[in-house]
Amino acid sequence: MQGLSGLCQTSTVRVHHPACAAQLWSIRSSVKSSASHASRLLRDAAVQSRPFSSCRTRPNLRKLRPVQATASAPPKDLPKEEKIKVDEVQVTPVTKHVTAFRSICTQRLKFEIEYGLKRGTTDNCYVIQENNTVVLVDVPDQAFTDDFVSALERFISLKDIQHLVVTQLTPKHVPSIKAFLQRRNTSDNVSQLQITLSNPAKQVLKSTMEKDDEGSKLLEVVNVVTAKTGTTVTLSEDSKLQLIPVPTPRWPDLLCVYHRTDRLLFTSNIFSAHVAPSVVNTSGESPKDVGGWDLYGQDWRHYFDCMLAPVAKQAAGGLDKLADIISPSAETLSTQEAAVGALQKTLKSAQAALEGRQAAVFGEQAMSSGGRMTAIPLTVNALCPSHGPVVQSSLTELLRSYQKWTTDQIENAKKGKIAVLYASAYGNTAGMAQAISRGITKAGIGVETLNLEEDSVDDALAAVKEAKGFIIGSPTLGGHLPTQVQTALGAIVRESSVRELPCGVFGSFGWSGEAVDELENRLKDAGFNMAFKPIRVKFKPSAKDVQICEESGVDLAQAVHKAMKVQERQAGSRGASGVEQAVGRLVGSMCVVTGRDEDAESAMLASWVSQASFDPPGLSIAVKKDRAVETLLVMGNKFNVNVLAQGNEKAAVKQMLKPFKPAEDRFEGLDTDRSEENECVFLKEAAAYVGCTIKDRLEAGDHWIIYATVDTGKVLTESAPSAVHHRKIGTSY
């Protein structure tokens, strides 16, 4: 049974009745209330006005597990967690005083969609040594605990570390803190350690560590300091670390840390990327972004799209803080000045709604006559994130890109948005919500994501009333919905003004999964229109499950787009312009692109295919961002291009133009086989097919331009010419 991750005591409770399970969920929520309250205080300090609560999402803060609840007849096929292979912990200098500890994994570390490029990841921690003071900034995920602590011990005596600064904390980081404290306490004459972190992070640390006597004892011998605006950590008489709270809905506990001596800004999850050094063929000798945007651009973009695009307005607020204080160093001023200025100017568009937020305080401060604090700009040479490379050579372009991406998402939300509501216990339903949100934003529609455990019923109902569609997800508890989901659902079905909105339901479970059925039935009984089939996932989502979630989000977003276009046509129409008619005269071969990734598979009809290079043989394909197959066409993946034969293309074209349900078989009724080289589908009745490997992706408006080299090819029908697609206008296929 998925859902009862933690409740109130350390004893085991066996649940025999559905009502008991629902009651235990309520107890769990009350236990979490103090941490939730602290989270809201920090969030409200950053965002005061209602318009900027329109993209709130669940912070991945805590999964309290003091009570272990089990079903009376638990499933026998509970999947075992696969142990992640840690490649190494790389210890490399960043500057004179700062050393990076990069825990590297070249596998896909987790199922969440932000790891979807499958380029591995690094979990970065940093050691600052200045004069006689040693500060550790962050600890890694529990997957890297043993290797990290061992590498840290080889580098420095753990008793010499006087400070631990935590920029963002989840329960999966706590085992690393615990192991670090255990090993440190074995030293002789060990001094008291100071742990500095935000108040929401402090609640997570205490609730997780105090589950057992050992954890409680470890906390008793450390000095836990709550970071606030203006908090510093002293390195010497002339040098301090400045701590900057930058809360966002996804990370309400987030801190940035500025090291004035070396002009480094430790940005936590902001400006991160999930990519391992060996994947981009770097030597690994430097933790910095060697190779620049060409190597890491897609990784930064994917991380932003998954983690920050669904909360773009709040991201603008946090970035506005950083833009106010980031000042390029003298040696790079000429190249960075324009980018930082543009970032500041654009993000100021959010200023009106953020007037009530708590201003960051960095170093010396000046108080205006109106009582508002003004920060002195910080000179920054490089950004040190929690994942991916240290950003130095690409600092200008990354700032500029964050500005553009954020602005684009805010503008999309103005046109129309979709509300995603959910509750989750083990993170599986939350991961599904994240994938759905990614699909919605990919299709050009804004998202407002609310965690029903932490957001009120009034907020949930207001979000749905302001949206053009909504999706609601839940785990199953004792065969029923959790209380919070029941309450929100009741408010929605009673609201007659939202019954015309397209909607959908989803959820994960460990046994029976009745919650999803209950969501669907109650919405249908109330007269709501379901935009896609209910999504049910047993235990942790697979690659295909994530694909279904993302495609479902795309489907709902496309339905919203369609309704908006109808409204536009009703408001007035015009004929095609001369430019549109001229562009429509460009022609291309009719092709079917087929791709796969683990158990996920998809295809699309394409006519924008061209040869792009002779040596090596390569081609380019234009893929619209909201196409289902786009998720499979990432760097390094393989696919087939099937060139359709003239006079024999109708069956394939008709099949590919059908409206498909998420993850539905695209090849039903077609004569197909799989190529031995890449296991992708090819059409036996095509004129020819080529197998390709993706080498690069270029963003081009509402499309991606895919460049791929040709690995293999075969002519299937010798005498058949290629089918050609003719259009009349250049604004459609």
C-alpha positions in Angstrom: 0.0 0.0 0.0 1.6 3.2 -1.1 1.0 6.3 1.0 1.7 5.9 4.7 5.2 7.1 4.8 5.3 8.3 8.3 2.9 9.1 11.2 3.8 9.6 14.8 5.6 6.8 16.7 8.3 4.2 16.1 6.0 1.2 16.6 4.5 -0.8 13.7 0.8 -0.3 13.1 -1.1 -2.9 11.0 -4.0 -1.4 9.1 -7.1 -3.6 8.8 -9.7 -1.1 7.8 -9.9 1.7 5.2 -11.1 4.3 7.8 -8.0 3.6 9.9 -5.7 4.3 7.0 -7.4 7.6 6.3 -7.2 8.5 10.0 -3.5 7.7 10.1 -3.0 9.9 7.0 -4.6 12.8 9.0 -2.3 12.1 12.0 0.7 12.2 9.6 -0.4 15.5 8.3 -0.7 17.0 11.8 2.8 15.8 12.6 4.0 17.6 9.6 2.2 20.8 10.4 5.1 22.6 12.2 7.4 22.0 9.3 4.7 23.0 6.9 4.1 26.2 8.9 7.7 27.1 8.8 7.8 26.5 5.1 4.8 28.8 4.6 6.5 31.6 6.7 9.6 31.5 4.5 7.5 31.3 1.3 5.2 34.2 2.3 8.3 36.3 3.1 9.3 35.9 -0.5 5.9 36.1 -2.1 3.2 38.4 -0.7 0.6 39.0 -3.4 -1.8 36.4 -4.6 -0.9 36.5 -8.3 2.5 35.0 -7.5 1.0 32.1 -5.7 -0.3 30.8 -9.0 2.5 28.4 -9.7 3.0 26.8 -6.3 4.3 23.3 -6.2 5.2 20.8 -3.5 8.6 21.3 -1.9 10.5 18.0 -1.7 11.2 18.6 2.0 10.2 15.7 4.1 8.8 12.3 4.2 8.5 11.6 7.9 8.4 7.9 8.8 8.0 7.6 12.6 5.1 5.1 12.2 5.4 2.2 9.8 1.9 1.3 8.6 1.4 -1.9 6.6 -1.6 -3.4 4.9 -3.2 -6.5 6.4 -2.3 -8.3 3.1 0.6 -6.5 1.6 1.5 -7.2 -2.0 4.0 -10.0 -2.5 5.6 -8.5 -5.6 7.1 -5.4 -3.8 9.9 -4.3 -6.1 13.4 -4.2 -4.7 15.3 -1.0 -4.9 18.2 -1.2 -7.4 21.5 -0.2 -5.9 22.9 2.7 -7.9 26.5 2.3 -9.0 28.6 5.2 -7.9 31.4 5.8 -10.4 33.7 7.9 -8.1 33.9 10.9 -5.8 36.1 13.3 -7.7 38.0 15.8 -5.6 39.2 18.8 -7.6 40.1 22.4 -6.7 37.9 25.3 -7.8 39.9 28.1 -6.4 42.7 28.7 -3.9 40.4 28.2 -0.9 37.6 26.0 -2.4 37.6 22.3 -3.3 34.8 20.5 -5.0 33.7 17.0 -4.1 31.7 15.7 -7.0 29.9 12.4 -6.4 29.5 11.0 -9.9 27.0 8.6 -11.3 26.8 7.9 -15.1 23.5 6.0 -14.8 20.0 7.5 -14.5 20.0 8.1 -10.8 16.2 8.4 -10.2 13.0 8.0 -12.2 12.0 11.6 -11.9 11.8 13.4 -15.2 14.6 15.8 -14.6 17.0 12.8 -15.0 15.3 12.0 -18.3 18.3 12.9 -20.5 20.1 9.9 -19.0 23.4 11.7 -18.9 24.2 10.8 -15.3 24.7 13.4 -12.6 27.0 14.9 -10.1 26.1 15.7 -6.5 28.4 18.5 -5.6 29.7 19.5 -2.2 32.4 22.0 -1.4 35.0 22.5 1.2 36.2 26.0 2.0 39.5 26.4 3.8 40.6 29.9 4.8 43.0 30.6 7.5 42.3 28.1 10.2 38.6 27.7 9.4 37.1 24.8 7.5 33.5 24.9 6.2 31.7 22.1 4.4 29.0 23.3 2.1 26.3 20.6 1.6 26.3 16.8 1.7 25.1 14.5 -1.1 22.1 12.2 -1.6 22.1 9.0 0.4 23.2 7.0 -2.7 26.6 8.6 -2.3 26.9 8.6 1.5 29.7 6.0 2.1 31.9 7.0 -0.8 31.6 10.7 0.0 32.4 10.4 3.7 35.4 8.2 2.8 36.7 10.7 0.3 36.2 13.5 2.7 38.2 11.7 5.4 41.1 11.1 2.9 41.2 14.8 2.1 41.0 16.3 5.6 40.6 15.2 9.2 36.8 15.5 9.9 37.4 17.0 13.3 39.0 20.0 11.6 35.6 20.9 9.9 34.0 23.4 12.2 31.0 24.4 10.1 28.4 22.6 7.9 26.3 24.9 5.7 23.2 23.1 4.2 21.8 25.0 1.2 18.8 22.7 0.6 17.7 19.5 2.5 15.5 16.5 1.8 15.2 13.4 4.0 17.5 11.6 1.5 20.3 13.9 2.4 20.1 13.2 6.2 21.8 9.8 6.1 24.9 11.6 4.8 24.8 14.2 7.6 24.3 11.3 10.1 27.3 9.3 8.7 29.5 12.5 8.7 28.7 13.2 12.4 29.2 9.5 13.4 32.7 9.4 11.8 33.6 12.9 13.0 32.7 12.0 16.6 35.2 9.1 16.6 38.0 11.6 16.6 39.8 12.7 19.8 39.3 16.2 21.1 36.6 16.9 18.6 35.1 20.4 18.8 31.5 21.3 18.5 30.2 21.4 14.9 27.9 24.3 13.8 25.3 23.4 11.3 23.7 26.4 9.6 20.6 26.0 7.5 17.2 27.6 6.9 14.2 27.0 9.2 12.3 24.6 6.9 15.5 22.6 6.5 16.0 22.6 10.2 12.5 21.0 10.7 13.4 18.3 8.2 16.8 17.6 10.0 15.2 17.4 13.4 12.2 15.3 12.4 14.4 12.8 10.5 17.3 12.6 12.9 15.1 12.3 16.0 13.4 9.2 14.8 15.9 7.1 16.8 18.1 7.5 19.9 21.3 7.6 17.9 20.2 10.4 15.7 18.9 12.4 18.7 22.2 12.0 20.5 24.1 13.2 17.4 22.0 16.3 17.3 22.6 17.0 20.9 26.3 17.6 20.4 26.0 20.0 17.5 25.0 23.7 17.4 22.2 24.1 14.9 21.9 27.7 13.7 18.9 29.0 11.7 20.0 31.1 8.7 18.1 34.3 8.2 18.6 37.3 6.0 22.0 38.8 7.0 23.4 35.6 8.6 27.1 35.1 8.2 29.7 32.4 8.9 33.1 33.9 10.0 36.2 32.6 8.2 38.6 35.2 9.6 38.6 38.8 10.9 38.4 40.0 7.3 36.4 37.3 5.6 32.9 35.9 6.1 30.4 33.7 4.2 27.2 35.5 3.5 24.0 33.4 3.5 21.2 34.5 1.2 17.7 32.9 1.6 16.2 32.4 -1.9 13.0 30.4 -1.2 10.9 29.1 -4.1 7.8 26.9 -3.9 9.8 23.9 -5.0 12.6 24.6 -2.6 11.3 26.8 0.3 14.4 26.1 2.3 16.9 27.1 -0.3 20.0 29.2 0.6 22.7 30.7 -1.6 26.2 31.3 -0.1 28.6 34.0 -1.2 32.4 33.6 -0.6 33.8 37.1 -1.0 37.5 36.2 -1.0 37.2 34.0 -4.1 34.1 35.7 -5.5 32.1 32.5 -5.7 28.3 32.2 -5.3 27.1 28.7 -4.2 23.7 28.6 -5.8 22.3 25.2 -4.5 19.8 23.8 -7.0 19.6 27.0 -9.1 21.7 26.8 -12.3 22.2 23.1 -11.8 22.3 20.3 -14.5 22.2 16.5 -14.3 25.2 15.5 -16.4 28.3 13.4 -15.6 31.7 14.7 -16.8 32.5 11.5 -18.7 29.3 11.7 -20.7 30.4 15.0 -22.3 33.9 13.7 -22.8 35.7 16.1 -20.6 38.9 15.1 -18.9 37.5 15.6 -15.5 40.5 17.5 -14.3 38.4 20.7 -13.7 35.0 20.9 -12.1 34.2 23.9 -14.3 32.1 24.1 -17.5 35.0 23.3 -19.8 33.4 23.2 -23.3 30.8 25.8 -22.4 27.4 26.0 -23.8 28.0 23.6 -26.6 28.5 20.7 -24.1 26.1 21.7 -21.3 23.4 24.0 -22.8 20.8 21.2 -23.2 21.4 20.0 -19.7 20.9 23.4 -18.1 17.7 23.9 -20.3 16.3 20.5 -19.4 16.8 21.0 -15.7 15.1 24.4 -15.9 12.2 23.1 -17.9 11.6 20.3 -15.3 12.3 22.1 -12.0 11.6 25.8 -12.5 9.3 26.2 -15.6 6.2 25.0 -13.7 6.9 27.7 -11.0 8.2 30.4 -13.4 6.8 33.4 -11.5 8.4 32.4 -8.3 11.6 31.5 -10.2 11.5 35.1 -11.4 11.3 36.3 -7.8 14.3 34.3 -6.7 16.3 35.2 -9.8 15.4 38.8 -9.3 17.1 38.6 -5.9 20.2 37.2 -7.5 20.1 39.6 -10.4 20.0 42.5 -7.9 23.3 41.4 -6.3 25.3 39.5 -9.0 27.9 41.8 -10.5 30.5 40.5 -13.0 34.1 40.5 -12.0 36.3 43.2 -13.5 38.1 40.8 -15.9 34.8 39.7 -17.4 32.8 42.9 -17.1 32.8 43.7 -20.8 31.2 40.3 -21.8 28.8 39.9 -18.9 27.5 43.4 -18.3 24.9 43.3 -21.0 23.6 39.9 -20.0 23.3 40.8 -16.3 21.6 44.1 -17.2 19.1 42.4 -19.4 18.4 39.9 -16.7 17.8 42.6 -14.2 15.5 44.6 -16.5 13.4 41.6 -17.5 12.9 40.2 -14.0 11.9 43.6 -12.8 8.5 42.9 -14.5 7.7 40.8 -11.5 8.6 43.5 -9.1 5.1 44.9 -8.6 3.8 41.7 -7.3 6.8 41.1 -5.1 6.9 44.5 -3.3 6.1 42.8 0.0 8.8 40.1 -0.2 11.7 40.2 2.2 14.7 41.8 0.4 18.0 39.9 0.5 20.8 41.4 2.6 24.3 41.0 1.3 27.3 42.4 3.1 26.8 46.1 3.8 23.3 47.4 3.6 21.6 50.7 3.0 18.1 51.5 4.2 16.1 53.7 2.0 13.8 56.4 3.4 10.8 54.2 2.7 12.3 51.5 4.9 13.3 49.1 2.1 16.7 47.4 2.1 19.0 47.8 -0.8 21.7 45.2 -1.4 25.3 46.0 -2.4 26.1 44.1 -5.6 28.5 41.2 -5.2 31.3 40.6 -7.6 31.0 37.0 -8.9 33.6 35.0 -10.8 31.7 31.7 -10.9 28.5 30.0 -9.8 28.8 26.7 -7.8 25.6 24.7 -8.1 24.6 21.4 -6.4 24.6 19.5 -9.7 26.6 19.7 -12.8 29.6 21.9 -13.6 30.8 25.1 -11.9 29.5 27.8 -14.2 32.3 30.2 -15.3 32.8 30.4 -19.0 29.1 30.1 -19.7 28.0 32.4 -16.9 26.8 35.2 -19.3 24.9 32.9 -21.6 23.3 31.0 -18.7 22.0 34.2 -17.1 20.7 35.4 -20.4 19.0 32.1 -21.0 17.4 31.9 -17.6 16.0 35.4 -18.3 14.5 34.3 -21.6 13.1 31.0 -20.3 11.5 32.6 -17.3 9.9 35.3 -19.4 8.6 32.9 -21.9 6.9 30.8 -19.2 5.3 33.8 -17.6 3.9 34.9 -20.9 2.6 31.4 -21.6 0.8 31.5 -18.2 -0.9 34.8 -19.1 -2.4 33.1 -22.2 -3.7 30.1 -20.3 -2.7 27.7 -17.5 -3.6 24.3 -16.1 -3.9 23.4 -12.4 -2.2 20.2 -11.3 -3.3 19.1 -7.8 -1.9 16.1 -5.9 -1.0 14.5 -2.6 1.9 12.1 -2.3 3.6 10.0 0.5 6.6 8.2 -1.0 7.2 10.7 -3.8 5.8 8.5 -6.6 2.6 10.4 -7.1 4.6 13.7 -6.9 7.0 12.4 -9.6 4.0 11.7 -11.8 2.7 15.2 -11.2 6.1 16.6 -12.2 6.1 14.6 -15.5 2.6 15.8 -16.3 3.6 19.4 -15.5 6.6 19.0 -17.8 4.3 17.9 -20.6 2.0 20.9 -20.1 4.8 23.5 -20.2 6.4 21.7 -23.2 3.2 22.4 -25.1 3.4 26.1 -24.3 0.8 26.3 -21.5 1.4 27.6 -18.0 1.1 25.4 -14.9 0.0 25.9 -11.4 1.0 23.0 -9.2 -0.4 22.6 -5.7 0.4 19.9 -3.0 -2.9 19.3 -1.2 -1.0 18.3 1.9 0.3 21.8 2.2 -2.0 24.1 0.3 -5.5 25.0 1.5 -8.8 23.9 -0.2 -9.5 27.6 -0.9 -6.1 27.8 -2.8 -6.9 24.6 -4.7 -10.4 25.8 -5.7 -9.1 29.3 -6.7 -6.4 27.6 -8.9 -9.0 25.5 -10.7 -11.3 28.5 -11.2 -8.5 30.5 -12.7 -7.3 27.7 -15.0 -8.5 26.4 -18.4 -8.2 22.8 -17.3 -7.1 20.8 -14.2 -5.6 17.4 -13.2 -5.8 15.8 -9.8 -3.7 12.9 -8.4 -3.7 10.8 -5.3 -2.3 7.7 -3.6 -4.6 5.0 -2.4 -5.0 4.6 1.4 -6.9 1.6 2.6 -8.8 1.6 -0.6 -9.8 5.3 -0.4 -8.7 8.8 -1.0 -6.7 10.7 1.6 -8.7 13.3 3.5 -7.0 16.3 1.9 -7.8 15.0 -1.6 -11.4 14.1 -0.7 -11.9 17.7 0.7 -10.4 19.4 -2.4 -12.4 17.1 -4.8 -15.6 17.9 -3.0 -15.1 21.6 -3.3 -14.3 21.2 -7.1 -17.4 19.1 -7.9 -19.7 21.5 -6.1 -18.3 24.5 -8.1 -20.6 24.6 -11.1 -18.5 27.3 -12.9 -15.6 24.8 -13.6 -17.6 21.8 -14.9 -16.9 22.7 -18.6 -13.1 22.5 -18.0 -11.2 19.5 -19.4 -9.6 17.4 -16.7 -7.7 14.2 -15.8 -6.8 12.0 -12.9 -3.7 10.0 -11.9 -2.2 8.2 -8.9 0.3 5.6 -7.7 -0.5 2.7 -5.4 1.0 -0.4 -3.8 -2.0 -2.7 -3.8 -5.4 -2.0 -5.3 -5.5 1.6 -6.5 -9.1 2.5 -5.9 -8.3 6.2 -5.3 -7.9 6.8 -9.1 -11.3 5.2 -9.8 -12.9 7.2 -7.1 -11.5 10.5 -8.6 -12.7 9.5 -12.1 -16.1 8.4 -11.0 -16.9 11.5 -8.9 -15.8 13.9 -11.6 -17.7 12.0 -14.3 -20.8 11.9 -12.1 -20.6 15.7 -11.7 -20.5 16.2 -15.4 -16.8 16.8 -16.0 -15.1 16.0 -19.3 -12.0 13.7 -19.0 -9.2 14.8 -21.3 -7.3 11.5 -21.1 -7.7 8.0 -19.6 -6.9 7.7 -15.9 -3.2 7.0 -15.2 -2.4 4.3 -12.7 1.1 3.4 -11.6 2.0 0.5 -9.2 4.9 1.5 -7.0 7.6 3.5 -8.7 6.9 4.8 -12.3 8.8 3.2 -15.1 10.1 4.9 -18.2 6.8 4.1 -20.0 4.8 5.4 -17.1 6.7 8.7 -17.1 6.1 8.8 -20.9 2.3 8.4 -20.4 2.3 11.1 -17.7 4.1 13.6 -20.0 2.0 12.8 -23.0 -1.1 13.2 -21.0 0.0 16.6 -19.9 0.7 17.4 -23.6 -2.7 16.1 -24.6 -4.5 18.3 -22.1 -2.4 21.4 -23.1 -3.3 20.8 -26.7 -7.0 20.6 -25.9 -6.6 23.9 -24.1 -4.8 25.3 -27.2 -7.5 24.1 -29.4 -10.2 25.8 -27.4 -8.2 29.0 -27.4 -7.9 28.9 -31.2 -11.6 28.4 -31.5 -12.1 31.6 -29.5 -9.6 33.4 -31.7 -11.4 32.3 -34.9 -14.7 33.5 -33.4 -13.2 36.8 -32.7 -12.1 37.2 -36.3 -10.2 35.4 -39.0 -7.8 36.4 -41.9 -6.4 34.7 -45.0 -2.9 33.5 -45.4 -0.3 36.2 -46.0 2.1 36.2 -49.0 5.0 35.1 -46.8 2.9 32.1 -45.4 1.9 31.0 -48.9 5.5 31.3 -50.2 7.0 29.3 -47.3 4.3 26.7 -48.0 5.9 26.0 -51.4 8.9 24.4 -49.7 8.6 20.6 -50.0 10.1 17.6 -48.2 10.0 13.8 -48.3 7.3 12.1 -46.3 8.9 10.1 -43.5 8.0 8.3 -40.3 10.5 8.8 -37.4 10.5 6.0 -34.8 12.3 6.0 -31.5 12.5 4.1 -28.2 13.9 4.4 -24.7 13.7 1.3 -22.5 10.0 0.3 -22.5 8.8 3.6 -23.9 8.3 3.8 -27.7 6.8 6.4 -30.1 6.7 7.6 -33.7 5.6 10.6 -35.7 5.0 11.7 -39.3 7.7 14.1 -40.6 8.3 16.0 -43.8 10.9 18.5 -42.5 13.8 16.1 -43.0 17.0 17.1 -44.9 20.5 15.9 -45.4 22.8 18.0 -43.3 26.4 16.7 -43.9 28.4 14.5 -46.2 31.2 13.5 -43.9 30.0 12.0 -41.6 26.7 11.4 -43.3 24.1 13.3 -41.3 20.6 14.7 -41.5 18.4 17.2 -39.7 14.8 16.9 -38.6 12.5 19.6 -37.3 10.4 18.2 -34.3 7.7 20.2 -32.7 8.2 20.6 -29.0 4.8 19.0 -28.1 5.3 15.9 -30.1 5.3 12.7 -28.1 8.4 11.3 -29.7 10.3 14.5 -28.8 11.0 13.2 -25.3 12.9 10.2 -26.9 14.9 12.3 -29.3 17.6 13.5 -26.9 21.4 13.6 -27.3 22.9 10.1 -27.7 19.6 8.3 -28.4 19.1 6.3 -31.6 16.1 6.4 -34.0 15.1 5.4 -37.5 13.9 7.5 -40.3 11.5 5.6 -42.6 11.3 7.3 -46.1 7.8 6.5 -47.4 7.4 5.2 -51.0 5.3 7.2 -53.4 2.0 5.5 -54.2 2.3 3.3 -51.1 2.4 5.9 -48.3 -1.4 6.3 -47.5 -1.6 3.6 -44.9 1.3 4.9 -42.9 0.2 8.5 -43.2 -3.3 7.6 -42.1 -2.1 5.7 -39.1 0.4 8.4 -38.0 -2.3 11.2 -38.3 -4.7 9.4 -36.0 -5.2 10.9 -32.5 -3.3 8.6 -30.1 -3.9 8.1 -26.4 -0.7 8.4 -24.3 1.8 5.6 -25.0 -0.7 4.0 -27.4 0.8 1.6 -30.0 1.6 3.8 -33.0 2.2 0.9 -35.4 -1.0 -1.1 -35.1 -2.0 -2.4 -38.5 1.3 -1.6 -40.2 3.8 -4.2 -41.4 6.9 -3.6 -39.2 10.1 -5.1 -38.0 13.0 -4.0 -35.8 16.5 -3.1 -37.0 19.2 -5.1 -35.3 21.5 -2.2 -34.8 19.2 0.0 -32.6 16.1 -2.1 -32.0 13.9 0.7 -33.3 10.9 -0.1 -35.6 11.2 0.2 -39.3 8.3 0.0 -41.8 8.7 -2.9 -44.3 6.7 -1.0 -47.0 8.8 2.1 -46.9 11.1 3.0 -49.7 14.1 3.0 -47.4 15.1 3.5 -43.8 18.2 4.9 -42.0 19.3 4.3 -38.4 20.7 7.4 -36.7 22.3 8.7 -33.5 21.5 12.2 -32.2 24.5 14.4 -31.9 23.0 17.9 -31.3 19.7 19.8 -30.8 19.1 23.4 -31.7 16.1 25.3 -30.3 14.1 26.9 -33.2 11.0 28.7 -32.0 8.3 26.1 -31.4 10.5 23.3 -32.8 13.7 21.5 -32.1 16.2 20.9 -34.9 17.7 17.5 -34.4 21.1 16.8 -36.0 22.0 13.1 -36.3 24.7 11.0 -37.9 23.6 8.0 -40.0 24.8 4.7 -38.6 23.1 2.3 -41.0 20.6 2.3 -43.9 18.8 0.0 -46.2 16.7 0.4 -49.4 13.6 -1.6 -49.1 11.9 -0.9 -52.4 14.4 -0.4 -55.3 12.1 1.2 -57.9 9.9 3.4 -55.6 10.6 7.1 -55.5 10.2 9.0 -52.2 6.8 10.3 -51.4 6.8 14.1 -51.3 4.5 16.4 -49.2 3.1 19.5 -50.9 1.5 22.3 -48.8 -0.3 25.5 -49.6 0.7 27.6 -46.6 3.7 27.7 -44.3 1.9 27.9 -41.0 0.9 24.2 -40.8 2.2 20.8 -41.9 
